Amino acid sequence: MDVHKPSERTPDTLATSGFTQQVGTVLRFVQQQIGGEVIVGLALTNVVLWVLLRPPGVPGTMYLGEIFATTAIVLLSCSLVLATRAPILERFFGGLDRMYLWHRWSAVAGVVLLLPHSALVTSAPDPNLNQLGRVLGQVALIGHAHPL
């Protein structure tokens, strides 16, 4: 057999095997599910990092409120990115309709997390709190609770 001679291509050699088709099916399924897994993974990573890197001397309830707030920011940011309807993102969610569902539920979860944040952060005295910070926090909470 001549090494430099191109191999003959027959319909049998061009057909994909059953194993290759199964791998392709699994990869397509994973690609369609990875968008939601990334959102959940970002939120969980945020919580884990906040728990592991807790500074000493911070009251527990206040710190828990900060964890809720940063997780809400992560979820609302993901929702904002999904609202762009970028075509490249559709394939990672399995279509535009599923991307809209992740957009909606990440936004709802983010807003829900802001409610315990407001209660927990104000439960302990904060030496850095001033009147401006208190007013801006209330305006932000009202703005999220009552959209225009």
C-alpha positions, 0 to 999 in steps of 0.5 A: 500500500502506498503511504502517499496515496489518499485512501478511498472514501466509500459511503461506509467510511463516511458514515458515523458510527453509533457511538459517535452519534451518541456522543454528539447527542450527549454533547448537544444536550449538555450544551443546551443545559449549560446556561442554567448551570452557569447561572446556578454555579455563579450564585453558589460560587458567590455564597461559598466565597463569602462564607470562606472569606468572612472577616472577623468582627462582622455581626453574623446577621449583617454578614448574612444580609450582605451575602443575600445582597451580593447573590441578588446582584449576581442573579440580577446581572445574569438576568440583565445579560439574558435580556439582551437576547444575544443569539449566541446565548440561545444555544446554551439554554436550549432556545429563546423560550428557555432563555426567557425562563432563566431570565425571569426566574433569576430576576425573581430570585434576585428580587426575593433575596433583596427582602431578607437583605434589607431586614438582616443588614439593618438588624445590627448596628453598623459603625459606617452607616450614615444618613445618606446610605440609609436613604439610598438603601430605602430608595433602591428597595422602593425602586425594585419593589415598584417598577415604573 
